[in-house]
Amino acid sequence: MDIQIKNLSVSFPSPQGDAKVLRDADIILKSGKITAIVGESGSGKSILGAAVMGLLEQPVRVSGKILFGDTDLLSLSEKELNSVRGSRIGWIAQDPVAAMDPMMK
């Protein structure tokens, strides 16, 4: 199944108001294909991946749609997301080896 990202926006609360770090992203990730998201540092690549995987927690605000087939991933419970993560969709973050190294935290 393809993943269709429609009008995806992500914002973080700040003392000056919401800081929008991703604005109205529209992307189609084709089933069975490897997709690389590239861009400058701070351009929102990791935030996009975390949003698709449902890894952003309150107080982060995520709006738009992330459709996996006919299912909007943003509407799923944590338990429902866990049944999809890793088995049906996956994400390899930048420098995944360092992410598992307790010395890098």
Backbone torsions as a table, in degrees:
resi	resn	phi	psi	omega
1	MET	NA	139.5	175.4
2	ASP	-73.2	158.0	170.0
3	ILE	-111.1	121.8	178.3
4	GLN	-110.0	120.5	178.5
5	ILE	-103.0	121.9	-175.3
6	LYS	-126.0	122.1	176.0
7	ASN	50.6	40.0	-177.4
8	LEU	-76.0	125.1	175.7
9	SER	-129.0	143.0	177.9
10	VAL	-131.2	131.5	178.1
11	SER	-136.2	149.8	177.6
12	PHE	-115.7	136.0	176.6
13	PRO	-70.0	144.6	176.2
14	SER	-143.5	164.6	178.7
15	PRO	-57.9	-26.8	-179.6
16	GLN	-90.2	4.5	-176.2
17	GLY	113.4	-179.1	-178.1
18	ASP	-66.1	133.5	174.9
19	ALA	-100.9	107.8	179.0
20	LYS	-79.4	116.4	-178.7
21	VAL	-101.4	-13.3	175.0
22	LEU	-144.0	130.1	-174.7
23	ARG	-125.7	117.8	169.0
24	ASP	49.5	48.9	179.4
25	ALA	-75.1	134.8	175.2
26	ASP	-126.8	115.8	-177.3
27	ILE	-145.1	144.6	170.4
28	ILE	-116.7	122.6	176.9
29	LEU	-103.1	113.7	-173.7
30	LYS	-77.2	137.3	178.7
31	SER	-60.3	136.8	177.2
32	GLY	79.0	1.7	-179.6
33	LYS	-111.2	147.9	173.1
34	ILE	-91.9	128.2	-178.6
35	THR	-119.9	130.4	175.6
36	ALA	-107.2	130.6	174.6
37	ILE	-102.4	117.5	-177.4
38	VAL	-120.3	152.8	178.6
39	GLY	170.9	175.5	-178.7
40	GLU	-67.5	160.0	175.9
41	SER	-57.9	133.3	179.0
42	GLY	82.9	8.5	-176.4
43	SER	-85.7	-4.0	175.1
44	GLY	105.5	8.5	-178.5
45	LYS	-61.1	-49.9	-178.7
46	SER	-67.5	-36.9	177.4
47	ILE	-63.4	-41.3	177.7
48	LEU	-59.8	-49.3	179.5
49	GLY	-60.6	-44.7	179.9
50	ALA	-64.2	-37.1	178.4
51	ALA	-65.8	-44.8	179.7
52	VAL	-61.3	-40.0	-178.4
53	MET	-81.6	-3.7	179.4
54	GLY	71.8	33.9	-176.0
55	LEU	-99.6	-0.6	179.6
56	LEU	-90.9	128.4	-176.4
57	GLU	-111.2	166.7	175.7
58	GLN	-55.0	142.2	12.4
59	PRO	-92.8	12.2	178.4
60	VAL	-62.8	138.4	179.1
61	ARG	-109.2	125.8	178.7
62	VAL	-119.5	128.1	178.1
63	SER	-133.4	162.4	-175.9
64	GLY	109.4	-156.0	179.3
65	LYS	-134.3	142.5	171.2
66	ILE	-127.4	97.1	-174.4
67	LEU	-94.2	126.2	172.9
68	PHE	-113.3	97.7	-166.8
69	GLY	68.0	-124.1	178.9
70	ASP	-97.9	1.5	-174.9
71	THR	-98.6	127.7	175.3
72	ASP	-83.4	110.9	-177.8
73	LEU	-59.8	-27.3	-179.9
74	LEU	-69.6	-16.4	-178.8
75	SER	-95.2	-3.6	-176.0
76	LEU	-82.9	150.4	173.4
77	SER	-74.9	167.7	178.2
78	GLU	-58.6	-41.6	179.6
79	LYS	-63.2	-43.6	178.8
80	GLU	-65.5	-40.8	177.4
81	LEU	-62.7	-39.7	179.9
82	ASN	-61.4	-29.4	178.9
83	SER	-74.8	-16.9	-179.7
84	VAL	-97.9	-40.4	-176.9
85	ARG	-61.7	132.1	175.2
86	GLY	82.9	-37.5	-179.6
87	SER	-93.5	-32.5	-178.1
88	ARG	-116.4	-32.9	175.9
89	ILE	-136.2	154.9	179.1
90	GLY	-148.3	166.2	-177.7
91	TRP	-147.3	128.1	174.5
92	ILE	-108.6	111.3	-177.9
93	ALA	-75.7	165.2	176.1
94	GLN	-56.6	131.9	178.6
95	ASP	50.8	62.5	-176.3
96	PRO	-63.5	-27.5	179.0
97	VAL	-65.5	-43.6	179.6
98	ALA	-64.9	-30.5	179.9
99	ALA	-64.4	-25.7	179.7
100	MET	-94.7	-3.3	-177.5
101	ASP	-90.9	113.2	-178.1
102	PRO	-62.0	-20.4	178.5
103	MET	-74.4	-17.5	-177.9
104	MET	-91.0	-1.5	-176.9
105	LYS	-91.9	NA	NA
